Amino acid sequence: MGESVIEEMKPFFEPKAVAIIGATDKRGKVGNVIFENFRRNKERGIFRGNVYPVNPKLDEIEGYRVYHSVKDLPDDTDLAVIAIPARFVPPTMREIAEKGIKSVVIITGGFGELGEEGKRMEREILEVARENGIRVIGPNCVGVYVPDTGVDTVFLPEEKMDRPKSGPIAFVSQSGAFAAAMLDWAAMAGVGIGKMVSYGNKLDVDDADLMEYFLHDDTIKVVTFYIEGVKDGRKFIDSARKITRVKPVIALKSGRSEYGARAASSHTGSLAGADTIYDAVFKQTGIIRAEDFEHMFDLAKAFAALGHKLPKGDKVGIITDGGGAGVMASDAVAKFGLKMAELSEDTLRFLKDNFPPHAVAGNPTDVVGDTDAERYRIAIEGFVKDPNVDAIVVIVLFQVPLLDEEKIIDILAEYQKKSDKPIVAVAMGGKKTNHYAGMLEERGVPVYPTPERGVRALAGLVGYARYLKKA
């Protein structure tokens, strides 16, 4: 399955030429936004393939020749993006099959999620696809976003939705609206997304296909899913077991309640199923279940930065310059099933010998509010060398007066790089804090806005490390 899926899926992410069926010059229309995405990315030098708008009523858009039918398209077309009314999609699929195009993204909605007639059209599309070896993403989706290659079928214009920078996280969403909102949020939060796939009703390409593809994608370190339901349970389990032995997979599964399951059915036609079954499957296959979108991306950020040095155990050391934040982090350690590390006598002696009398050597270690960056260095040095500490949470309140912000950032980045223990940072505050948090993340230290979120992300690393030991 591996090599064939990679070849089949490649045109979705790196097409030689894309046909936009339903491209139009009417601003704001779905077909216009998608065309503009590709046109702009081509002019920016990001999208290097050819762009072929298709519309029987137009001859030219923005200097691009418009093809009147699929049959007229150049032979190098290897990806078709469909944004036309649902009733026209089945006959268009037959034209695509005759043209020999093997990859199709159907943006259009109005299929299985609306009832029997939609399901009939879906069966017709799938039959054409199966008979002709065509892979289909969608329908009822926003498609694919790849910042490195300029593929962008998201029909929300740049003026209304920012695009995130590239990064090692793959994000897969059954919901198009959620996918678009998360891309916008990721851009604001500075979270890098390497590939986004919104597959809507997942008529053909599904979770398992994407896990198989990302298993072999060296640019992706962690895979995140928003799932409403799984159609082929066996295929899902088989693919999940393969990829989680190599890369972490994080799933946010909705439709947990009776009301949510009913909403999922009308949204993407999914059968949400008993939530306890999904819980069991996730545990068996090593998929990490996220409680909400913040948790999902908190985990993803931790794995992207620290997946190469997972904690060897569950004993956490906490360093803080604020006593209250240290208490909150300690509570979170208990809440998420971790343990507070018992510092060795050598470490305690080292800290006391080098701290002023009013600083607190222990776990948490409180460098207190008159700290400078060097006091943090002493604390981190002690924790890194202590065999009783498996992972470190460093809480930095940048507001304290004697702390040189750039120096503490340098120290944290230095120890993140040279230590084999994962370090997560917590920075609580406003705009100025966010600025320094961004600088820290650029240097490879994941930063969280509260102690609880930082420790919860660390707990995800610990849980995945345990799974790998048993797998």
Sequence and secondary structure as in RCSB ss.txt:
>XXXX:A:sequence
MGESVIEEMKPFFEPKAVAIIGATDKRGKVGNVIFENFRRNKERGIFRGNVYPVNPKLDEIEGYRVYHSVKDLPD
DTDLAVIAIPARFVPPTMREIAEKGIKSVVIITGGFGELGEEGKRMEREILEVARENGIRVIGPNCVGVYVPDTG
VDTVFLPEEKMDRPKSGPIAFVSQSGAFAAAMLDWAAMAGVGIGKMVSYGNKLDVDDADLMEYFLHDDTIKVVTF
YIEGVKDGRKFIDSARKITRVKPVIALKSGRSEYGARAASSHTGSLAGADTIYDAVFKQTGIIRAEDFEHMFDLA
KAFAALGHKLPKGDKVGIITDGGGAGVMASDAVAKFGLKMAELSEDTLRFLKDNFPPHAVAGNPTDVVGDTDAER
YRIAIEGFVKDPNVDAIVVIVLFQVPLLDEEKIIDILAEYQKKSDKPIVAVAMGGKKTNHYAGMLEERGVPVYPT
PERGVRALAGLVGYARYLKKA
>XXXX:A:secstr
 HHHHHHHHHHHHS SEEEEET  SSTTSHHHHHHHHHHHHHHTTS  SEEEEE TT SEETTEE BSSGGGS T
T  EEEE S GGGHHHHHHHHHHHT  EEEE    SGGG HHHHHHHHHHHHHHHHHT EEE SSS EEEETTTT
EE   S TTTS      SEEEEES HHHHHHHHHHHHHHT  EEEEEE TT SSS HHHHHHHHHT TT SEEEE
EES  S HHHHHHHHHHHHTTS EEEEE   SHHHHHHHHHHH      HHHHHHHHHHHT EE SSHHHHHHHH
HHHHHHTTS  SSSEEEEEES HHHHHHHHHHHHHTT EE    HHHHHHHHHHS TTSB SSSEE  TT  HHH
HHHHHHHHHH TT SEEEEE  TTSTT  HHHHHHHHHHHHHH SS EEEE  SSHHHHHHHHHHHHTT  EESS
HHHHHHHHHHHHHHHHHHHH 
